[in-house]
């Protein structure tokens, strides 16, 4: 039903009007009319299968100011940000704080692997697979909702080089190019 609706925002040439995860749904629209249309469509489709919308649990966020918003006479809470897939989504689209949090969690995951990474009994390809299996998912959790600016992109690239250098036990003071590091781990 929502997939067929023309309301939504354009992302990479595609029209997207909802994000769903488990029992959470985030509706997205360009205008107040689209927002109302999407919400009424969800309400109507829910009622067809005997489900009710809980207005008290619903929130609305917009990039332009909203004084108040009602559905069936009940006022919805207006917010300036919300959490989706453990990432904070803000009205201005800034994801920097969420990306920093994921990078810190990735750093912690990497340091938790130190004893394995320092082991001479584990081959380099196995260590690379360990990092890809145990650090990448931690860092990339929720990345689907990120809006990455140049500064965040550089921070992510720097983090990648940090963990590959750490894996190879190459200090920052060593005069080795990033390309030589990537070549050694075969990326």
N, C-alpha and C positions, 0 to 999 in steps of 0.2 A: 504494500500500500504506500509506504513512505518512499520506497524506491521509485515509484511511478510519478511522484509529485515533482513539479517543476521548481518548487521553492527550494532555496538552499544557497550555498556559496560555491563559487568556482575555485577549485583547487587543481592545478595542473590540467586545466581544460575539462575537468569533470565536475558535474553538479553533485554536491554532497549536502544532504540535509539532516543526517543523523549519524551519531556514533553510538554503538551499543556494546556493552560489556556486561555479562551476567544479567542482573536485573536493573542495570542503570542505562538510561537512554538520554543522550544529549541531542537536542534539536538545534539546527542552525538555519538562519534565514537572513536575507539582506534587508528586509523591511518589517515593520510592525504588522502589516497585512499578511505577509508570508508567515510570520511567527504565529499569528492567530490561526491561519489556515492549517498549518502543520499541527498545532496543538489540538484543534477541533477534530482533525483527521485521526489523531491518536486516541482522543476521547471516544469518538464514534466507533472506531475499530475495537477498542477495549470493551465498550458496552456490548458489542455483538457477541462477545464470549464471556459475558457476565463479570468483567473486571471493572473496577472503579479507580479513577485517578485520585491519589491522595494529594490534594492541593497543599496541605501543610508541609509535605516533604518536597514539594516542587520549588525551584528557585529560577529566577530569570537574571541573565546578565546580558548587557548590550554595550557596544563600543560607544554609542551615543547615550546621553543621560535619559533615564526612564524614571518618572516620578512614582508611578504605581501602575500595576497591571492586574487585571482581574479576569477570572474565568468562573462563570456561573455565580457571580456575586461574591466570590471569595478572592481576597487579595493575595497575590503571590509575593513571596519575599524577593527583593531585589538585592543582588550581590555584585561585588566588583571582581570576584575571582571564585573559582571552584576547583575541586580536585577530580581529575580523571586519570585512571591508570597510575595512580600515585604521583601524578604530575600536576602542578598548580597551573591552571589556565587563567590568564588575566584578560581583562577587557582590552588592554593595549597589545596583547599578544606576546608579551615578554616571557621567555622561558629560561632566562639565564640562571635563575635560582634553582630550578629543577635540574638543569644540566649540571650545575656545580655539585648538587647533592648526589647525582648519579656517579659523577667522577670521583667524589670522595668515597662512596660505597665501593666503587671499582678498585680504588687504591687500597682500601681495607681488604677486599677479597684477594688482591694481589699479594699483600704482605702476609695474609694467612697461608699462602702457598709457599712462602719462603723456604721452609725445610725441604719440600719436594723439589723446588727449583734449584736448590744448592746441591742436591744429591748427585753424585757422580754415577750412580747406578741407573739413572733415568736418561734416556737418549733425548737429544734436542727436539726431534720431531714429536716425541711424546709430550715434552714440556710445552711445546707450541700448542698441541691439541688440548692440553690441560687448561692453558690460559684462554683459548677460544671457547672451551666448554664451561669454565667456571668464572671467568672475569667478564667476557663479552656480554652475556645475558644480564648480568648485574648492571653494567653501564648502560645498556641499550633498553632496559625495561621502561616502557612508556614513551619511547622515542617517536612513536607514531604521531604523537600530539605536539611534538616540539616544532617551534619556528626557529630555525638556526640562523643567527646573524654571523657576520664575518668573525667577530671576536670569539663567539662560542665555537665556531668551526676550528679556529686556531687552537683553542683550549683543548678540544677533542683530539686534534692532531698531535699536540704536545703530549697529551696523556698517552696516546698510542706509542709514541716514541719512548716515553718514560718506561712503560711496561716491557717493551722489547729490549731496551737497554738493561733493565733490571734482570730480565730473564737471561740475557747473555753475560751479566755481571760486568757491563761496560760503564765506567763512571762518566759523568758529564764532562769531567775535565779531560778525558781521553779525546784526542783529536780524530774522531771518526765521524764520517758523514752519515746522515740518516739513510742514504741510499746503501751504504756498505752494511749497515745494521739490517735493513730489510732484505738485502741480498743474502746475508748469512742465514737468516731464518727462512729463506726461500719464499718471500712474498712478492 
